[in-house]
Amino acid sequence: MARTKNHSATNPTPGFAIEIKDDTELGLAILVAEFAENAYQPIGVVVSINEVREIAESDMRGRMRDLEAGKTPACPEAYVVWAQGLDGDYRVARRIMP
């Protein structure tokens, strides 16, 4: 049986076999908060960009509550989703600004 390429109407996200949409299942993806000077903090494992938005918003609300309580939480410059790409390496699937 001959193999044929599955052509979709949309372009794949660079480094991935498909276009990463908000509801695309990402497999084992990691959400990371990025800070100034190359600092970062892993936030958690996520399955879709929709879930990323929910978790990032919740994380930022928690940081704002800490700020209002007089603490000095770090403020992320971006929330970044790392997912396994075509070659099996982890690459940025999406970057979301807080």
C-alpha positions as CSV (number, residue, x, y, z in Angstrom):
1,M,0.0,0.0,0.0
2,A,1.5,3.4,-1.0
3,R,1.7,6.1,1.6
4,T,0.3,9.4,0.9
5,K,0.8,12.7,2.7
6,N,-2.2,14.1,4.5
7,H,-2.4,17.7,3.3
8,S,-4.5,20.0,5.4
9,A,-6.0,23.4,4.4
10,T,-3.9,25.2,7.0
11,N,-0.2,25.5,7.5
12,P,1.4,23.5,10.3
13,T,2.9,25.4,13.2
14,P,6.7,25.6,12.6
15,G,8.4,22.6,14.0
16,F,5.2,20.6,14.4
17,A,3.3,18.3,12.0
18,I,0.0,20.2,12.4
19,E,-1.2,23.6,13.2
20,I,-1.4,24.2,16.9
21,K,-4.9,25.5,17.6
22,D,-6.5,26.4,20.9
23,D,-8.1,23.0,21.3
24,T,-5.3,20.9,19.8
25,E,-4.2,18.1,22.1
26,L,-0.6,18.7,22.8
27,G,0.4,15.4,24.4
28,L,2.9,16.0,27.2
29,A,3.3,19.8,27.1
30,I,4.8,22.0,29.8
31,L,3.7,25.5,30.8
32,V,6.6,27.7,31.9
33,A,6.6,31.3,33.3
34,E,9.5,33.3,31.8
35,F,11.0,36.3,33.7
36,A,13.7,38.8,33.0
37,E,17.3,37.8,32.7
38,N,16.5,34.3,31.4
39,A,14.8,33.1,34.6
40,Y,11.9,30.8,34.4
41,Q,9.5,28.8,36.6
42,P,7.7,25.6,35.5
43,I,4.0,26.0,36.2
44,G,2.6,22.6,35.2
45,V,1.7,20.1,32.5
46,V,-1.0,21.1,30.1
47,V,-2.9,19.4,27.3
48,S,-4.2,22.4,25.2
49,I,-3.8,26.1,24.6
50,N,-7.2,26.6,26.1
51,E,-6.0,25.0,29.4
52,V,-2.8,27.1,29.2
53,R,-4.9,30.3,29.2
54,E,-6.9,29.1,32.2
55,I,-3.8,28.1,34.2
56,A,-1.8,31.2,33.2
57,E,-4.7,33.5,34.3
58,S,-5.0,31.7,37.6
59,D,-1.3,31.9,38.2
60,M,-1.3,35.6,37.5
61,R,-4.3,36.2,39.8
62,G,-2.4,34.4,42.5
63,R,0.6,36.6,42.0
64,M,-1.6,39.7,42.1
65,R,-3.2,38.5,45.4
66,D,0.3,38.1,46.8
67,L,1.2,41.6,45.6
68,E,-1.9,43.1,47.3
69,A,-1.0,41.2,50.5
70,G,2.4,43.0,50.6
71,K,4.5,40.2,49.2
72,T,6.8,40.7,46.2
73,P,6.0,38.0,43.7
74,A,7.9,37.9,40.4
75,C,5.8,39.0,37.4
76,P,6.3,36.9,34.3
77,E,7.1,38.5,31.0
78,A,5.4,35.6,29.2
79,Y,3.9,32.2,29.7
80,V,5.5,29.7,27.3
81,V,4.2,26.3,26.2
82,W,6.8,23.7,25.3
83,A,5.6,20.7,23.4
84,Q,7.2,17.8,21.6
85,G,7.9,18.7,18.0
86,L,8.5,16.7,14.8
87,D,12.0,15.5,15.8
88,G,11.0,14.5,19.3
89,D,12.6,17.6,20.9
90,Y,10.7,20.1,22.9
91,R,10.0,23.4,21.2
92,V,7.9,26.5,21.8
93,A,4.3,25.8,20.7
94,R,2.9,29.1,21.9
95,R,3.9,32.2,23.8
96,I,1.2,34.0,25.8
97,M,1.6,37.5,27.3
98,P,0.3,37.9,30.8
